[in-house]
Amino acid sequence: MDASVLLALRDPAGIPFYPVVFQALYILTWALHAAFVLLALGSMGLSLYGTFKQKDDQRWKILTPHLIQTGKISVSLLIVLGVAPLLFTQVIYDPNWYTTNALSGMWIFIFIYALVVGYMMFYWFYYANKAKDGGGKMIGMISFAILVFAGILMHNFAVTSIMPNEWMNMYAPNGVVDNSGWTFNIDIIRLAFMVSLSLPVVGIFLQNYSRFVSTREDFSKDLIDYTASFGTRIASIGLLISAVLFVLWMYTIGYLMHPVIIATIAGVLVLLFMVMTNKNSYITTGVLVVVALLISGVRELIRYDLMMGLGYNIYDYPVNFEIPSITMFLLTFLIMGGVGVAYLLTMAWKVGKSQGIFDGSKDKAVNTLGNYTLGIMSLWMVVFFGWGMTILFSNIL
Ligand code: HEM
């Protein structure tokens, strides 16, 4: 492909800050998106298994609704966290993202509706299971299948966006324009690798679950030991499967000996050792975060190299500094996001650790963080709207 076509598709206004910052934010936020995609798929899949065991096994009677709840919350988080990498990819790789959206337009529509229907059906499953142990199996399975399908579509968009050389053939196969929007591309090994990661993620989640509830007297020792060993088994088998698929994927695209890939494989081996010994699953989760960032980095490396080969270098993207907006973004992300997330996590942690009803108004840390969050959000709204109005009126009056 001629680089001038790609360069012409860039935003003529340029970008508001150094491209490398957007690239780093893309890697970070995609890893966050992926973490909840994998936890959602893993916990939903395992909760379906639980619905079959729930009636006769006391442990699954407790675990299944907890896994359904985990899946339910993770879907909402994966959607929220999907928006950030979407925005960053549009900033530095806009030709890729917008071309994909045109070529696969029908699939984009289908994706949105699939997500809405699949998620609503998961709520249906949640209520059916709450009403009756083992209830709503079929609805749960359909919902799970729809959400996996949404992931396959997401994969299609990611793969199509890194095939600029093929875009012309997709747009006009044999010279005849096809504007149906049905372009669909799949890279089976890459997809299988991505999906397989849900096994180690849910396995490590179970290890954490076991560790977390081990301080509670209302959880039996049997359940605590069972979740830890079951989690270890799933995570170990899952990691082995993912490692094989990763090596295969890297081998087929000729990246196996790249330092980032070697670092990723080393990270996976360390993770495997930590999962198998299960000394402290919270530290294992920290290593999992590093491996997730490395995998996100690998995805970006592939795309960066490919685009560089075509003469599209994101570091050459024209920069038109917009310091106030990047400052506002970073302050929102780091301060408002940081304090708000710390507040929610502290509360969730304390609710989970206490038996009976937890009264947040009597807890000092929760109260302080809650007040800070409210104060920062109020200030944020005043600045956001005040600033917007000032600019709007100074432009039109
Ligand atoms: C159930 C719903 C979803 C699932 C299972 C899912 C799964 C995935 C997977 C597997 C990938 C990696 C594809 C690959 O690299 O081959 C991906 C990438 C991505 N997802 Fe999602 N996703 C979902 C929903 C969303 C939503 C709602 C958004 C946005 C609001 C989103 C934004 C993204 C972005 C921006 C990428 C990266 C695309 C690229 O690099 O070109 N995802 N998702």
Boltz pocket constraint, residues with backbone or C-beta under 6 A from the ligand:
constraints:
  - pocket:
      binder: B
      contacts: [[A, 30], [A, 33], [A, 37], [A, 78], [A, 79], [A, 80], [A, 81], [A, 82], [A, 83], [A, 85], [A, 86], [A, 87], [A, 89], [A, 115], [A, 147], [A, 148], [A, 150], [A, 151], [A, 152], [A, 154], [A, 155], [A, 156], [A, 157], [A, 158], [A, 159], [A, 161], [A, 190], [A, 191], [A, 194], [A, 195], [A, 299]]
      max_distance: 6.0
